[in-house]
Amino acid sequence: MKFKITALLTLILILVSCGDDENHNHEHDLENEVIVPETYIFERNGMSSVSYSGQTTRLNQSDELYNALNDNSFTLSDLNKMFQGENGSSAGFSDDKLNGTSKIIGSKTSASSLRGNALTKSQFVQLLTDYTEKIIPNWAADASNGNAGQYGNYHFTENGHEIDQLFFKGLIGAFCLDQIINNYIHPDQLDSGTKVEDNNSDILSGDKNYTDMEHKWDEGFGYLYGQVNDVTLNFGLPASGESSGNLLMKYFIKADENYHQGIAEKVYQAFKRGRAAIVAKNYSEREAQAKIIKQELSKVIGQYAVHYLESAYTKISSGSDRRESFHGLSEGYGFVLSLQFTNNGEDEPYFSKVEVDTFLEQLNNFYTIEPSAILNMHDEIKSRFDI
């Protein structure tokens, strides 16, 4: 009898245990199952829950600013309006739809809680001053060491710097990359305030069709894909003949074509799966996908810093006119500036601001920098990124 009772109790315990495990796993699956759509399309009640129009506006503004930095008719006031707005609103653009909004390039430059730095932003403001005070007054002069002027189709400062390239390659990191990987897809933004509780309860943002957490992730997506007409095609890349803009997307495409085949698919899938994880309330999966995005997009910056430094080193070492290297070296300078906004997936940059500023000091005068200094910089960046 004792044996039968013991066996019966054991059987009951097993059944209860199995029932508990089954219920637990079922609840876990319901809470954490991530259903990933084929493309970056997310809907609620039959309507899209994706919005990143503000990012599209800022990217379009950057195109106009780029054109202005290749035109000698703009004043410092004109350029500052386009970069920093006027009285808290965007201003100075020929496309009136870009004016009078809260979307201002400068307000999102070197501005993340993780990597934002006022001194770094001031470097961009100084570049606008240099353009109007050094480049424009010497537009047709002969460029030489100590004298701003023109060489070929390019216009350089007295140190050989081509301002538009320094500015926009730096903006790739300080604006696009920083906002994506150090702000919008980072917990400092996604989990701030009541975003987690609201997302768990499907509480929407005001009268919008998305939760705040969904929207922040989409805004990060928008800083890369915001100018693409149809992000459901070709892993979100622009169609053939479609503009890629002047910032991160342009070099993201180049990286996929020239150095890291498949990076475009990898990042797109991570953005898609991360967004689906937010819908599923699976935040560990969201973070896993964010890590992929941080590392892969950072790789673009490291790769093109190496690319342009290598090209400049080769040209200068060949004994040709140094000025032949200045356009590419200016691009390299901008990508080096961008290094401080990278993220290794553990929320640390591949290069700190102090390291970057040391590099930039070495790049202060293109006429006098030793080729060995360029090569050493190139080698250090290549090693740090393992590319």
N, C-alpha and C positions, 0 to 999 in steps of 0.2 A: 504493500500500500504506500509506504514511504517513497519507494522508487517511482511509483506512478504519479504521486503528487509532485515530486521533484521534477519529473519529466514534463508534466503538464505546465508547471510554472515556467520552466525553461522555454517551452514552446510559446507560451503567452508573451514572455519577454522578447523573444525573437520577432514575433509578429508585430508587437508594439514598436520595437526598434525599427523594423523594416518600414512600417507605416510612417514613423517619424522621418526616416531618411527620405522616403518617397515624397512626403509633403514638403520637406525642406528643399529637396532638389527641384521640385516642381515650382515652388515659390522663387527659388534662386534663378531658374531658367526664365520664368516670366519677367522677373525684374531685370535680368542682365542680357537676355538674348538681343543681339544686335542684328537687325535686318538692314542690309546695305543695298540701296537701290543701284541700278546699273549706271546711272549718271547722277550728277549733282542736282537732283530734283527732290525736294522735300515739300510735302503738302499737309495741310490741316483743313478738314472740312471741304476738301475738293479744291482748295486754293493754295497757291504757293506760300510757303512760310519762310522763304529766303529773300533777304533784302540787303544790298550793299551799295545803294545808289550814291551814298556820300563818298565812298572810296572811288567810284567811277568819276565823280566830279573832281576830286583832288588829282587823280591821274590825268584827266583832261587839262586841268590847270597847269600841270607840270609840263605838258607839251607846249603850251603857249609860252611858258617861262623859258623853256629850252630855246625856242625860236628867238625870243628877245635877247638871249645871251649870245646870239650870232648876228646881231643887228646893232649898228652904231647910232641908231636914232633914239634909243631909250635913255632916260635919265635915271639917276639913283632912286628918285622918288617913285618912278614908274615900276622899277624892279622890286622895290621894297613893298609896294602895294600888292604886287602879284605874289610875293613870297609870304608877307606877314599880314596882309589885309589892311583895312583902314577902319578905325572906330569899331573894331570887333567883327567886321564883316569882310568877306572876300571882295577884292576890287582890282581894277586895272586891266581886265581881260577884254579882248575884242569881242569874244563870244559872251554876250550879255547874260546868258544862262549861268555862267560861271561866277558872276558878280552878285553881291548882296546876299550871300549865304554864310552859314556858320562854318563852312568847310574851307579851311585855310591851311596851305601846305606847311607853313612855318610852325603852326600850333601842334603839328604831329611830327616834327623833326627833332630827333634826339630827345624824345618826350616820354618814353616808357618808364614805368616805375622801376624796372630792372636795370636799364642801361642809359636812361635819359641823363643828359648833362648840359647845363646852360652854357658852359664854356665851349663845348663842341658845337652847339647851335650857333654861337657867336662867330665861329669860323666861317659858317655859310654866309652870315650877314657881311662879314669882312670881304668875302669873295665878290659880293655884289658891288661893294665900294671899290675894290681893286679893278673891277671891270670898267666902271664908269670913270675912274680917276687915272687909270693907267692904260688900259686897252684902247678905249674910244679916242682919247686925245692923240694917240700915236697909231691910229688905224693903218695908215699907209707908209709909216716909217719902216726902215730896215731893222729887223730884230737882231739884237746883239747883246752880249753880256753887259748888263747894266743899263740897257736901253730897251724899253718896250717897243714892239713893232710887229711887222708882218714877215712871215717866211712862207712862201708858197701860198696855200689857201688858208693858212692858220695865223692867228693873232696871239702873241705871247707877251707876258709881262717881262720886266727886266731880268727876271730869274728863269725865264723860259717856260713859265706856267701858262697853259691854255685854260682859261677860267671856266668855260662851259663844261669841259671834261672833268676838272677837279670837282666842280659843283655837283654835276649830275651823277657821276660815278660814286661820289660820296653820299648823295641822296639815296642811292639804291640801298645802302646800308642803314643810314640814319633815319630814313623815312619809311620805305617799303618793308625792308627786312625787320627793322626794329618794331614796327607796329604789328607785324604778323607774329613773330616768334617770341618777342619779349613783352607783348601787350595782349593782343586779342585772343590768342590761343593759350595764354598763360593763366594759371589759377588766380593770380592777383586780379585779373579782370573777370574771368569766368565764374569764380566762386565768391566774389566780393558781395557785401551786403546780404540780401536774401535770395540771391540768384539760385543757389542750390535748392532751397526750400520751394521757391516758386517753380523751378523746373520740375521738381518731384511731383508737384501738385498741378502741373500744367496751367499755371497762372500766367496769362499772357501780358505782354508789355503794353499797357494802356489799351488803345483800340486797335493794336496791331495783331497780326496773325502768327506771332512767334513769341516764345519766351525770351527773356533777356539773355539767357545763356546761349540759346540758339542763335540769336542775332549777333552776339559778340563773335562767335565762331565764324559766322558768315562774313562779318566785317574783315576778319583776318583773311579769309578766302578772297575777298574783294580787292585787297591790296596787291594780289598777284594776278587775278583773273578779271579785274573790274572793267577792262576795256575790250574784252573778248565778246563778240556778238552772240555766240552760241557755245556755252561751256559744256554742252552735252556731247560735243563732237571732239574726237582726237585728244582725249584726256584733257580737255579744257584749253588746248592751245589754239591760237588764232588760225583761221582758215588760210589757205594759200592766197597771198595778195593782201591779206588783212593786216593792218598796222599792229605792231607789237608794242608801240609806245617807246619811251626812251629810258625806262627804268628796269625793274627786276625781271619782268617777263621777257624783255629783249635778250637778256643774258641767260635766263633760264632755258630758253629755246636753244641758244648757242651751246650751252653746257650739254644738253641732251643730244645735240647733233655732233658735237666735236669731242667731248671728253667723257661724259657719263651717260651713255645710252641707256634709256629706260628710267632716267630720273623723273621725267615728266609723268610717266604712268605711276611711278611709286608715290610721288607727292600728291597727285590727284586722288589716288586711291586712299591715301592717308587722310586727306581732307574729307573725303566722302565717308569713310568709315568712322572718323572722329565725330562728324556731324550726326551720323546714325546712332553712335553711342550716346550722344546727348539725348536724343529722342528716347532711347532705351533706358536712360538714367544709369548707364554703366560708365562711371567716371574713371575707373581704372583703365578701361579700354580707351576712353577719350585721351587720357594722358599718354598711353602707349603710342597712339597715333600722332599726338602733338610732338613727341620726342623724335619720331621719324621726320616730321616736317622741319623741326629745328635743325637737325643734323644735315639733312639733304639741302635745304636752302642755304645754309651757312657754307656748304661745300661750293656753291656757285661763286660766292665772294672770294674764298680762298683760291679757287681755280683761276679766276680772272685776274687776281692780283699777281699770281705766279705767271700767267700768260703774258701780261703786259710788261712786267719787269724783265722777263726773259727776252722778249723782243727788243726792249730798249738796250739791254746789256749787249746783245748780239750786234745791234747797229753801231753803238758807240765803240765797241771793241774792234769793229771792222775798219775804223779809221775814217769813215765817211763824215761829212758835215754833221756835227752833233745835233743841229737843229732838226735833222731828219728823224731823230728819235723822240722829239719833244711832244708830239701829239700822243703817241702811245704811252710815253712816260707820264703824261698828264692823266691819262686814263688809269694807269697803274697807281698813281698817287691817290686818286679818288677811291679805288678799291681798297688800298691800304687803309685809308681813313675809315672805310666801312667795316674793317675787321673787328673793331671794338663792339659792334652790334651783333656779331655772330653768337651762336649758342650751341654748346657741345651736347645738348640733350640733358645736361644736369644743371642748367641755368648758369653756366660759366662761359664767358667768351673764349674763343680760341686765342685771342690776343687782348690784353687789357688796354684801357685808354692810355696808361703810362707807356706801355710798349709801343702802341700806335704813334703816340706823340713823339717818341724817340725816333721812329722810322721817318716820320714826316719832317723832323728837323734835319735828318740826313738828306732828305729830298728837297730841301729848301732852295737850292740853286742847281738847276739842271746843267748849267755850263761848267760847273766845277766839281760835281760829284764824281767820285772815283768809280770806275766800272766794278771794282771789287766790292764796294759797298752795296751796289745794286745786286750783285750776285749773292752776297751773304744774306741780304734781305730775302731774296728769292728762295734761297735754300732753307732758311728758317721757316718761312711760311709753308713751303711745300712739305717739309718734315712734320710740322705741327698738324697739318690736315691729312697727312699720309696720302698725298695724291701724286 
